[in-house]
């Protein structure tokens, strides 16, 4: 999506480290380029956090709509996980590529990313689901569309690929947390076996849905 393309653009725009070997003019230009990336990464992380929060709020409204139904309910969440640490991978890559600037900025990637975390938003969703007696089962139907999946890792310095893998694990882990904390279980986080999918089908087979469709031509008002 647009967020992933923008993140990939940041990585490709990162100069290859800082060195004065090319002369003072080259050094000054590299510092300027590297320094200019940091506020853009912060802006990207903020936008990504808002995007993730909107998804969580949408799920929260669905959960709230089930609160009025009696008994325990089951909700199957299909799709990708949540970016629980928006921008963390980019902050880590930036600090690794430019350790001199990171030290000057006193930038610690994990602390920087804390400004954009959505852990509290996920916890609120879990609390709402538990209060509404909704058990969530999650099925990861798409792998994290992170930078590693876009081939960006081939252009990274040593250790860069492990940073991207860690970010993908956070995305997958968000669905495991959502399911486990509401009494369900995740399918597809990591390696989904046929037995995992079969277990989910067996569980949902014991749950039934209540619904009503008025007959054709029925007017407005109460129906039985």
Residue pairs with C-beta under 8 A, 6 or more apart in sequence:
1 145
3 44
3 47
3 48
3 51
4 145
4 146
4 147
4 150
6 44
7 44
7 89
7 90
7 147
8 147
8 150
8 152
10 37
10 40
10 41
10 44
10 90
11 90
11 93
11 147
11 152
11 155
11 156
12 152
12 155
13 33
13 37
14 34
14 37
14 93
14 94
14 97
14 98
15 30
15 33
15 34
15 97
16 97
17 97
17 98
17 157
18 27
18 30
18 31
18 34
18 98
18 100
18 101
19 27
19 30
20 26
20 27
31 101
34 94
34 97
34 98
34 101
35 101
37 94
38 94
38 101
38 105
38 107
41 87
41 90
41 91
41 94
42 87
42 112
44 87
44 90
45 86
45 87
45 90
45 91
45 113
45 115
45 116
46 86
46 116
48 83
48 86
48 87
48 116
49 83
49 86
49 87
49 116
49 117
49 118
52 82
52 83
52 84
52 86
52 118
52 121
53 118
53 121
55 82
56 82
56 118
56 121
56 122
56 124
56 125
57 121
59 77
59 125
60 124
60 125
60 128
62 75
63 75
63 125
63 128
63 129
63 132
63 134
64 128
64 132
66 73
66 75
66 132
66 134
67 131
67 132
67 133
67 134
69 210
71 133
72 133
72 134
72 135
73 132
73 133
73 134
73 135
73 207
74 134
74 135
74 136
74 137
74 184
74 203
74 204
74 207
75 129
75 134
75 135
75 136
75 137
76 136
76 137
76 138
76 139
76 200
76 204
77 136
77 137
77 138
77 139
77 175
77 178
77 179
78 139
78 141
79 140
79 141
79 142
80 140
80 141
80 142
80 143
80 144
80 145
80 171
81 140
81 144
81 171
81 172
81 173
81 174
81 175
81 189
82 118
82 122
82 171
82 174
82 175
83 118
83 167
83 170
83 171
83 174
84 117
84 118
84 119
84 122
84 170
84 171
84 173
84 174
85 113
85 116
85 117
85 167
85 170
86 113
86 116
86 117
86 118
87 112
87 113
87 116
88 109
88 110
88 113
88 167
88 170
89 146
89 147
89 163
89 164
89 166
89 167
91 107
91 109
91 112
91 113
92 109
92 163
93 156
93 160
93 163
94 102
94 107
94 109
95 102
95 107
95 108
95 109
96 157
96 159
96 160
96 163
97 157
101 107
122 174
122 177
122 178
125 178
126 177
126 178
126 181
126 182
129 135
129 136
129 182
130 181
130 182
130 183
134 182
135 182
135 183
135 184
136 178
136 179
136 182
136 184
137 179
137 184
137 185
137 186
137 187
137 200
137 203
137 204
138 175
138 176
138 178
138 179
138 184
138 186
138 187
138 188
138 189
139 186
139 187
139 188
139 197
139 200
140 172
140 175
140 186
140 187
140 188
140 189
140 192
141 188
143 149
143 168
144 167
144 168
144 171
144 172
146 164
146 167
146 168
146 171
147 153
147 164
147 167
148 161
148 164
148 165
148 168
149 168
152 164
153 160
153 161
153 164
156 163
156 164
172 189
172 190
173 189
175 186
175 188
175 189
176 186
176 189
178 186
179 185
179 186
180 186
185 199
185 200
187 196
187 197
187 199
187 200
188 196
212 223
214 223
